[in-house]
Amino acid sequence: MGKLVDKVKGNVNEAAGKIKQHSDNPATRKEGEQQELKGKGQQIKGEIKGALGDDI
């Protein structure tokens, strides 16, 4: 179950980050970049959990 949760959270953060990057506000664009990276990290975490059988 953890694998799926992490991957979904990762997708949501990536999508929200990409949307924020289209803002006119430089601070919001930077926040969007960081949020997208966080989402990518969450997806990687989900892949690792899946490979190890959700034991971590």
CORLINLIN-V804538 format. One record per helix or strand of 2 or more residues. SS is the DSSP state (2 for helix, 1 for strand). FROM is the first residue (numbers start at 1). TO is the last residue. If there is no record, write none. Layout:
ss=SS from=FROM to=TO
ss=SS from=FROM to=TO
//
This chain:
ss=2 from=2 to=20
ss=2 from=26 to=52
//
